[in-house]
């Protein structure tokens, strides 16, 4: 049991070191030697836990997607209506603990690897399906079945697009701007009468406040891929 725990910790440390290497050197410049140097271990230790660079990159990919999933779950715990659960998804994807320049740039490098890495492909397909499912579960409270499916797909594409743009440019990454762009799309896709708009704005404000406490806590930041 202890051996398994130590192995898990070491793999997590190496995943973090790989993420740091991708931030510094990009995918092409990331080597097992550099990962070992950042982690303070030899290349042999890296190979003991991951058979090759491809497996290591897949582990980083899985870790980053797991963190996003955990942030949604954390905000879901406090959401009390379909409005708040919808905004829990949006806010968790763009909270500054996760959505920042270093993470966005590394994520763009990692996503470029997916056409050439079947492990990363499987992880990303599963992640896309999870986000779409989460969105659909809430959107069905506002739209008919077919419209809800289309809206879930479009919002999922928008989330990915904002991340790609933010990771591709050298401009500062602003959480509130990204959430505001998502809000604009939501107001166009969903009923936008005065009562609905007021409920959306209240839900967004509450989820952002809770995210500042829950996702901004030291405990959550210590698990974040930015540290």
N, C-alpha and C positions, 0 to 999 in steps of 0.2 A: 504494500500500500504506500509506504514511504517512498520507495523507488519510483512508483508511478507518479506520485506528487512532485518529486524532484524533476522527473522527466518533463512533466507538464509545465513546470515553472521555467525550465531551461528552454523549451520550445517557445514559450511566450516571450522570453527575453530575446531569443534569436529572431522572432517575428518582428519585435520592436526594433531591433538593430537593422533588420532588412528594410523596414519602413524608413528609418533614418538614412540608410544608404541610398534609397530611391530618392529621398528629398535632396540629398547632397549631389548625387552623381547621375540620376536618371536610371531608367531600366538598363540601358546598354552599359553604363558605367558601373552598375552594381555587380560585384563578383562575390563569390563565397569567401575569398580572402578579406575583402573589405568588410563584409558582414562580421567576420570573425574579429577583425581589428576593433570595430565599434563595440562589439559585445565583450571584448577582452578575452577571447578564446582563440584556439587554433582552427584552421580550416578543417582539420580532422574532426574536431568536436562538432562543427556545423554539419559535416557529412554524416556524423553518427546519428543525428536527429532528423536530417532531411537528405534524401538521396541525391538531390541535385538542385540547381537554382530554380527550376520550374516548380518543384514541390515547395520550396521556400516562398516563392512569390504567391503561390496559391494559399499558403498559410496566412500571409499578410492580408490577402484579399478576403479570406474567410473571417479574419479577426476584425477588419474594418466594417464588414457587413454585419457582423454579430453586434458590434458596438451600436450601430445605427438601430438595429432591432431592439436592443436593450433600452435605448433612449425612448423609443415609441412605447414600449411596455411600461416604462417608468412614468410617463405622462398619462398613459391610459388609466393608471391607478387612481388618478385624481379627476378624470373627466366624468362628467355627470349627464351628458346629453350627446346626441349625434353631432351637434355643432362643435362641442368641445372635443369629442373624439376625432373629428375631421381635422380640427386645428392642432390636436396633439401630434398627428402625423406630419403636418406641414412644419410646425415649429421644431419638432425633434430633428427633422432633416436639415434644418438650417440654423440650429443653435450654435453659437460661437465656439463652444467647447469642441464641437466636431467640424463645423463649417468655418474653416479659417484658411488662410493662404497656403500654409505648409501642407495641410491635409488635402486641400483641393488639388494642388500641383502634383502631389504624390499619387493621388487617385487617378488623375488623367494619365500619368505614366503607367499605372497599373492597368487601367482599362484598355490601353493600347496593346497590352499583352494578350488580351482575351482571344483575338482571332487565331493566335498561335499556341494557345495553352488550353487543352481540353478541361483541365481541372478548374481553371479560372472561368471558362465558359459555363460549366455546370453550376458553379457558385453564383455567377451573375444571373443566370436564368432563374435560379431559385430565388435570388434576392428580388429580381423584377416581379416575379409571380407573387411574392409576399407583399410587396408594396402595393401592387395592383389589387390584391385581395383585401388588404386593409382599407384601401380607399373605397373599393366597391361596397364593403360592408357598411360604410357610413353614407356613401352617396345614394344608396338605394332608399334612404329615408327622405331624399329630396327629389329624386327623378324616377322615371319608369325604368324597367329592367334594361332595355337596350341603350337608353340614353345614359344610364348609370355606368354601364360597361365602357361606353365610348369616353365618357368624362374621366373615368378611372385611368384609362389608357393615356389620354391626353395629359392629365396631371402628372402621371408617372414620367412621361416624356419630358414635360416641363421641368420637373425636379432634376432629372439627369442633365438636361440642357443647361440649366443654371450652374450646376456643378462643373460641367465641362468648360463653359465659358469662363468661370471664375478661376479654374485651374490652368487655363490657357493664356491668361493675361497677367500682366505684372501689376495691375491696379489693385488697390486694397479690396478685400472681400468684406462686404457689409451684410451682416445677418438680417437686419431690419429691411434693407432694400430687397433682398431675396424673398423674404416673407411677404413684402408688399407686392412683388410681382406675382407671387402665387395668389395673393388675395384678389388682385385684379382679374386673374383668370377665373377664379372661383365665382366672383360676382357676375361674370359673363356666362358661365356655364349653368349656374344654379338660379332658382327663383331669387329675384333681387328687389322685391318690394321693400318698403321702408322697415317693416317689422323684421323681415329676414335679415336685412343688412345690419340692423341694430344687434340682432342675436349673433351674427357672425363676428362683428367687431368686439362684442363683449366676450365671446368665446376665445378669440385670438388674444385679447388682452389678458385674460385669466391664464391661458396656457403659457404665454410668454412670462408672466410673473412666476408661475410654478416652475417653469423650466429654469429660470434664473436661480431658483433655490435648489431644485432637485438635480438638474444637469450641471449646475455651476458649483455644486458641492465638491469639497476636496476628495471625498470618496469616489465620486463619479469621474472627476478629472484624473485621478490616479489610474483609472482603467482606460482613459482616453488614449487614442493613437497619436495625440499631439505631444504627449510627454515623453 
